[in-house]
Amino acid sequence: MAGLIGFRAVSADRPALVVAAGLAALVGLAILGALVPLRSRQLRNAGAQGVDASSPVLVGAATAGVVLTALAAAVAVLIPG
Protein backbone atom coordinates (compact mmCIF):
# COMPACT_ATOMS: atom_id res chain seq x y z
CA MET A 1 0.00 0.00 0.00
CA ALA A 2 2.83 2.37 0.81
CA GLY A 3 4.24 1.87 -2.68
CA LEU A 4 0.92 2.78 -4.27
CA ILE A 5 0.59 5.87 -2.13
CA GLY A 6 4.17 6.82 -2.96
CA PHE A 7 3.46 6.38 -6.65
CA ARG A 8 0.44 8.66 -6.29
CA ALA A 9 2.65 11.23 -4.56
CA VAL A 10 5.13 11.22 -7.43
CA SER A 11 2.61 11.06 -10.28
CA ALA A 12 0.42 13.83 -8.82
CA ASP A 13 3.45 15.89 -7.73
CA ARG A 14 2.14 15.94 -4.15
CA PRO A 15 5.08 15.73 -1.72
CA ALA A 16 2.71 15.72 1.26
CA LEU A 17 1.55 12.26 0.24
CA VAL A 18 5.09 10.98 0.80
CA VAL A 19 4.39 11.42 4.51
CA ALA A 20 1.27 9.24 4.22
CA ALA A 21 3.28 6.64 2.29
CA GLY A 22 6.00 6.68 4.93
CA LEU A 23 3.48 6.23 7.73
CA ALA A 24 1.84 3.32 5.93
CA ALA A 25 5.24 1.72 5.43
CA LEU A 26 6.19 2.19 9.08
CA VAL A 27 2.91 0.67 10.26
CA GLY A 28 3.46 -2.34 8.01
CA LEU A 29 7.04 -2.75 9.18
CA ALA A 30 5.96 -2.49 12.81
CA ILE A 31 3.39 -5.22 12.33
CA LEU A 32 5.78 -7.49 10.48
CA GLY A 33 8.79 -6.73 12.64
CA ALA A 34 7.25 -6.73 16.10
CA LEU A 35 3.77 -8.21 16.25
CA VAL A 36 4.27 -11.25 14.01
CA PRO A 37 7.27 -12.68 15.92
CA LEU A 38 5.53 -11.98 19.23
CA ARG A 39 2.38 -13.76 18.07
CA SER A 40 4.40 -16.67 16.71
CA ARG A 41 6.10 -17.10 20.07
CA GLN A 42 2.76 -16.94 21.88
CA LEU A 43 1.27 -19.59 19.61
CA ARG A 44 4.27 -21.89 20.09
CA ASN A 45 4.11 -21.52 23.88
CA ALA A 46 0.34 -22.00 24.00
CA GLY A 47 0.58 -25.12 21.84
CA ALA A 48 3.25 -26.59 24.07
CA GLN A 49 1.20 -25.90 27.19
CA GLY A 50 -2.14 -26.85 25.66
CA VAL A 51 -3.86 -23.57 26.57
CA ASP A 52 -5.98 -21.09 24.63
CA ALA A 53 -3.97 -18.95 22.22
CA SER A 54 -6.26 -15.93 21.89
CA SER A 55 -4.68 -12.49 22.08
CA PRO A 56 -7.10 -9.57 21.99
CA VAL A 57 -4.32 -7.00 22.40
CA LEU A 58 -2.44 -8.18 19.33
CA VAL A 59 -5.65 -8.41 17.32
CA GLY A 60 -6.44 -4.84 18.31
CA ALA A 61 -2.96 -3.67 17.33
CA ALA A 62 -3.14 -5.39 13.94
CA THR A 63 -6.61 -3.95 13.35
CA ALA A 64 -5.35 -0.48 14.22
CA GLY A 65 -2.54 -0.95 11.71
CA VAL A 66 -4.97 -1.90 8.98
CA VAL A 67 -7.21 1.07 9.79
CA LEU A 68 -4.26 3.50 9.75
CA THR A 69 -3.11 2.14 6.40
CA ALA A 70 -6.63 2.44 5.01
CA LEU A 71 -6.81 6.04 6.20
CA ALA A 72 -3.49 6.81 4.52
CA ALA A 73 -4.81 5.27 1.29
CA ALA A 74 -8.03 7.26 1.56
CA VAL A 75 -6.04 10.47 1.96
CA ALA A 76 -3.99 9.58 -1.14
CA VAL A 77 -7.10 8.92 -3.20
CA LEU A 78 -9.23 11.81 -2.00
CA ILE A 79 -6.64 14.57 -2.32
CA PRO A 80 -7.16 16.08 -5.74
CA GLY A 81 -4.17 15.80 -7.96
N, C-alpha and C positions, 0 to 999 in steps of 0.2 A: 504494500500500500504506500509506503514511504517513497518508493521509486516512482509510482504513478503521480503522487502529489508533487514530487520534485520535477518530473517531466512537465507537469502543468505550470509550475513556477517558471521554468525556462521558456516554454513555448508561449506563455502569455506575458512574458517579461514582467513577472510579479515577484520580486525578491522577498516580499513578506511571506509568501507561501513556502519559502525554503525553511522558515521557522516551523511551520506546521509539519513539513516533511521530516525535519529533524526530530521533532517531538514524537511523531509516529514511529520513527526508527528507534528512538530510545526506549519507548514503551515496549516495542517488540523485542529488543535486545534484553530488556529487564525481565520480561516473561521467559524468554528462552534461556537466559543466563542464570537467573536466580530461582524462579518458581519451578521450572521443570525439574532441575536436579533435586530440589527440596521435595517435591511431590514424589519423584521416583524413589528417593530414600524412604519416605513415609510408607509408600506402598510395599517396598521390600520388607521393612520392619513389621508392618501390619500382617503381611502374609506369613512371616516367620512365627509371629506370635498368635496368629489365628484370630485377630480382632478386626473390628470394623475399620475400614480405611477411608471413611468420609472426612472431608476437610472443608468446611464452609468458608474459612478465612481465605484459603487459596482459590476457591471457586469465586469468591467475591473479588479478589485481586485480579484474576484473569478476566472476569466480566468487566471490571473497571478499565482494564487495558483495551478490551475490544471496544467499549463505548468511547474511550478517548481517541482511538484510531478512527472510529466512525465519525466522530465530530471533526477531526482534522480533515478527513475526506470530504465531509459536507462543506467545510469552509472552502476547500480547494475548488469544489464544483460550483458553489453559490456565488463566489466572488466573480464579478464580471471581468472578462479579460478579453 
